[in-house]
Amino acid sequence: MSEVAPPAPKSSCLVVGAGIIGACMAYRLARAGHSVTLIDAVGPHAGASGRSWAWINAVAADTASYVTLRRAGLDAYHRLEQELAGRLAIDWTGSIVWNSALFDPDDNYADRPGIRRVDTQEIRTLEPLLRNPPVAALYSAQDGLIDGAEAASTILAAATEAGARAIYGFHAEGLIAEGSRVSGVRGDGAELRADTTILCSGTGTAGLLAPLGLTLPTKNRAGLLVTTHPVEARLSRAIWTDTTHVKQLRDGRLLIGESAHADGALNDPEALAASMLHDAQELLPACGPLRIERYTIATRPIPGDGYPVIGPVDGMDGLYVAMMHSGMTLAAITGELASAELSGSGAQDMLAAFRPGRFPGMIAR
Ligand SMILES: Cc1cc2nc3c(=O)[nH]c(=O)nc-3n(C[C@H](O)[C@H](O)[C@H](O)COP(=O)(O)OP(=O)(O)OC[C@H]3O[C@@H](n4cnc5c(N)ncnc54)[C@H](O)[C@@H]3O)c2cc1C
């Protein structure tokens, strides 16, 4: 059981990483009155957050605690959207999913609020642009779509307005560890000290922890996204099939992801992008001829068991970790819950299943 030993309110907090998680963390901590410094080796959304399919969803969860956290993730985005008064662009379109890893045709989803099974006829109504709707799919009505880079920028701006200081181009080469306490980072010939150091550093997290003897298992995975030229037709929902997933950006462009690629496919990204375009075209011929505008590749930060890692490190004071896949979905709730813990509200029950200490190597000795 992780002990959350919060610093006194209005403490100094150093957030490492300016992706969507660091943005939400800095925003919430600054709003809670802490003195917040946020650093990034490169700049805003330079990691996965700037090249994410960015589907805020309640679908991809297979345990009760994860379902609860993801649903809370959606609610937290609604709160954030209201606070930021129109600045955060989220399209709450819902999604239609028949990917076999995410949809079980024998499940009626009675225990999953906001999610239900739909048949061909209803799928056709929900998304008229589909050429061959399947016999059945899952409809997750409350899911949302954002642009990861835009969202991170907006939230970072709000964090700065709330008093956070951002330093870009600062590469944290290591954590400053004195006995059983972390008191900041060093890098670029300088030290930045704080009461609490919060690692929102995505795929850089495990490397920062390793010199402290802490092992965060990961199964990070690269993904390619294709952006098309704008199309006139308007897609009503996000679509996720066994071969592809497609959503539409506000400017009419389609963002296409691949559901799974063969080993080595990323060695030939042009060919992979072309085959992804082909799959999307087959799915949505009503969009007219699709053309690739660009493609991006980024690595998803994924903890070894697939679930988020959020919380303090047992045996190491002054250190808090927030590393996860589905970070787009979970950023707003992670910021809220972590900030509550770091502001003296005690351990948040919703995070109990996601503590770093579930990995034996993540307990400092
Ligand atoms: C192709 C793809 C599709 C995805 N689709 C979805 C989706 O549909 N829904 C969803 O919820 N999630 C999705 N994800 C996952 C989601 O994008 C990530 O979980 C999320 O972006 C992680 O955010 P982050 O802020 O933790 O990490 P990042 O965005 O990677 O940010 C980490 C930052 O830390 C900085 N950093 C790292 N090390 C250091 C250091 N030592 N010193 C200083 N700075 C450092 C980096 O420069 C970087 O800017 C997808 C990811 C990918 C790649």
The ligand as a Gaussian input file, in Angstrom:
#p B3LYP/6-31G(d) Opt

LIG

0 1
 C        0.094000       6.535000     -32.272000
 C       -0.481000       6.753000     -30.894000
 C       -1.858000       6.709000     -30.711000
 C       -2.392000       6.894000     -29.439000
 N       -3.741000       6.910000     -29.294000
 C       -4.292000       7.171000     -28.081000
 C       -5.688000       7.308000     -27.941000
 O       -6.442000       7.231000     -28.917000
 N       -6.189000       7.564000     -26.695000
 C       -5.384000       7.693000     -25.604000
 O       -5.892000       7.915000     -24.508000
 N       -4.048000       7.570000     -25.710000
 C       -3.485000       7.328000     -26.916000
 N       -2.145000       7.222000     -27.058000
 C       -1.323000       7.310000     -25.868000
 C       -1.167000       8.744000     -25.412000
 O       -0.887000       9.571000     -26.510000
 C       -0.061000       8.805000     -24.377000
 O       -0.391000       7.940000     -23.307000
 C        0.118000      10.212000     -23.853000
 O        0.355000      11.111000     -24.909000
 C        1.259000      10.244000     -22.847000
 O        1.410000      11.571000     -22.437000
 P        2.647000      11.978000     -21.525000
 O        2.473000      13.412000     -21.238000
 O        2.748000      11.013000     -20.400000
 O        3.919000      11.659000     -22.419000
 P        4.535000      12.442000     -23.658000
 O        3.511000      13.129000     -24.446000
 O        5.398000      11.470000     -24.376000
 O        5.397000      13.579000     -22.976000
 C        6.562000      13.299000     -22.244000
 C        7.451000      14.513000     -22.333000
 O        8.529000      14.319000     -21.419000
 C        9.675000      14.874000     -21.993000
 N       10.814000      14.226000     -21.348000
 C       11.089000      12.908000     -21.307000
 N       12.221000      12.671000     -20.638000
 C       12.682000      13.889000     -20.223000
 C       13.807000      14.322000     -19.493000
 N       14.712000      13.440000     -19.028000
 N       13.978000      15.640000     -19.263000
 C       13.066000      16.533000     -19.712000
 N       11.980000      16.186000     -20.435000
 C       11.784000      14.881000     -20.679000
 C        9.557000      14.588000     -23.483000
 O       10.305000      15.513000     -24.241000
 C        8.061000      14.717000     -23.705000
 O        7.699000      15.998000     -24.192000
 C       -1.554000       7.086000     -28.326000
 C       -0.182000       7.170000     -28.508000
 C        0.357000       7.014000     -29.788000
 C        1.845000       7.120000     -29.981000

